[in-house]
Amino acid sequence: MKFNVNQQDLQQALNYCQGVIEKRSTLPILSNVLLNASNSNLTITATDLDLIFIHQINNVEVVEEGNTTTTSSIMSVSYTHLTLPTIYSV
């Protein structure tokens, strides 16, 4: 999976995810976000099994389609400190 996305759009979506994701979950997967890159869209999904958050960022340059999960706290901290307007993800 490879895509290029505006940093502000991604950061805003990850900030919304933080409100849904539990910090101390007994199921580690609930601390992750699902990233799905396809058809010029990046869909970010988070859940705590009671609530589900789905955010779609349009007009993303998707180089290679795919999906993955990753820890939301690591992504949020990593992208907060970048000063580039576009993020290149793999």
Buried (B, 14 or more C-beta within 10 A) or exposed (E): BEBBBBBEBBBEBBEEBBEBBBEEEEEEEBBBBBBBBBEEBBBBBBBBEEEEBEBEBEEBEBEEEEEEEBEBBEBBEEBEEEEEEEBEBE
